[in-house]
Amino acid sequence: LMTLSLFIENFFNHLDSLFLFPKLGAISVSIYYISSLLGKMISLGISPITSMLLSYLAKEQEFPRRLLLKILCISAIMGIIGYVIANFTASPILQILYPSLFEQALPYIKICSLTAITYIWIIILRSFILRFFNIYIQIIVNILIVIIYLIMSTYMTSTWKLMGFCLAALITNLMRIAIYIGILIVNGR
């Protein structure tokens, strides 16, 4: 079941290229990749922390509400710092790495960086849900998010092209955060 959950989540993470290419073409896939590159690199820095968090949570018998709040506050501060860093460094770095597409990617960098930064909260919240809740909840959430993402991306991309796709990705991440927080609150944890 864990494999199924991870497959769905990994499928979701790579859905952008699979979705964008037939809808908007290869150039849009490249522009999206460039726009999201720095934000994704910064959010990758959280991966070792989540491994450590899962190790810590494995020892916990009861849901550590205070720990969750502390970690969410710290990650929000780190996310804001990461967002600022990504936005200030994006122009000079991307201009050097991708001079031919830099200008086209510029309007999307802030939204794509914010989308990547929100993924930090998703990873943290998911760690708590994986530890303290049945795996079926994670599978259901992943399936629900993929469906929401496909519907929103289809509509928003056809309406606002690449900007619509970027906004759909951000809104979907925010919805996943809200669902995870709702699961934690509703289940009395």
N, C-alpha and C positions, 0 to 999 in steps of 0.2 A: 504493500500500500504506500509506503514511503517512496518507493521508486516511481509509482504512478504520480504521486503528488509532485515530486521533483521533475518528472518528465513534463507535466502540464506547465509547471512554472518555467522551465527552460524553454519550452515551446513558446510560451508567452514572451520571454525575453528576446527571442529571435524572430518574432512575428513581424517586427517592424520592416525588416528587409523583404520578407516574403509578401507583405501586404503592399508596401510602397512601390515595388518594382512594376507590377502589372498596372497599378493605378496611375502612377505619375512618372515612371521611367527611371532609368539608371542614374541620371543626373540628380534626381531628387533623393535617391538612396544615398548617394555620395554626400550631398549637402546635409542631409540629416545626420549621417555618420560624423561628419566634420563638426557639426553644431553640437553634438552630444558628447564628443570625445573627451573634453576636459572634465566635464561633470561626471562622466562615468569613471574616469581615472581617479578622481577624488573619492567617489563613493566606493571604489574598490578597496580603498584603504581601511574601510570598516570591516571587511571580511575576516581578518585575523581577530578582531575584537569580538565578532559574533561567535567564532569558534570557542574563544575563551568564555564567553557568556554561556554558551550551551554546556560547557564543561562544569561551570559553576552551578547552573540551574539543575544539572543532573543530580547534584548532591542535595538540593532543596526538596523537602517533603511537602511544604505548603507554599502557596503562591506568594512570592515576595513583592507585595504591592509597592512598598517604599523603594525597593531596588528598581522596579520598573519606572517609577516616577523620576528617580534620580537619573537613570540611564536616558530616559526620554528628554529630560532637561539638558543633560550634557550633550546628547546627540543633536538637539536643536541648536545649541550654541556652536557645536562643531559644524553643523550643516550651514549655518549662517556664514561662518568663517570660510568654509569651503566654497559656498556660493559666491562670496565676494572675491575670493582668490581666483575662482574659475572665470569670473567675468572680467577681472582686471588683467589676467594673464592671457585670456583667449585671443585678443586682437594680435599682440605681437607674436605669440607662438603659432597660431593658426595661419597668420600671414606668411610666416617663414615656411611652414610645413605644406601648406596648400594655397599657394599664391593665386592659382587660376580660379579657385572656387570660394576663396575667402569672402569676397564681397557678397556673394549670394548666400553664404551661410550666416553672415552677421545678424540678420533679423531674428534668427531662431536660437541663438546661443543662450540667451537668458532663460527662455522657457525650457530648453533641453537641459540646461544645467540644473534648474529647479526640479525638473522631473527626476534627474539622477540623484539629487540630494534627498528628495522625498523617499527614494528607495532605501535610504539608510534606516528610516523609521520602519519601513515595511520589514526589513531584515530583522530588526530588533524585536518588533512585535511578533513576527512569525516565530522567532526563537522561543518566546514565552508560550505561544499557542502550541507549538510542537511539543513542548515539555509538559504542559499542564492540561492539555485537552486531547481528545480522541483524534487520531489521524484523519478520520472521515471529515471532520470540520475543515481541515486544511484542503482536502481534495475538493469539497463542495465550494469553498471560497475560491480556489484556483479556477475551477470550471466556470463559476459565476463571473469572475473577473475577465476571463477570456471572452465570454459571451458579451459582456458589457463593452469590453475593448473593441471587439469586432463591430458591434453595432455603432458605437460612437465614432470609431475611426472611419467606418464606411460613410456615415452621414457627414461628419465634419470634414473629411478629406474631399468629398465631392462638392461640398459647399465652399470651403476656404483653402483647398489644396494642401500644401505642405504645412502651412500654419495651423490649419484645422487638425491635421494629424498630430502635430506637436501638442496642441491643446488637449486633444483626446487622450494622449498618453499621460499628460499631467493630471487631468481630471480622473482618469482611471486609477492612478497611484493614490490620489487623495481619497477616492472612494474605497480603495483597499485598506488604507489607514483607518478610515471611519468604520469599516466593517470589523477590522481587528479590534479596535477599541471597543466597539459595541459588544463583541463576543466577550471580551474581558469584563465589561461592566455588567452585562445581562446575566452572566453566569455567576455573579456574586463573588467574584475573585478580587 
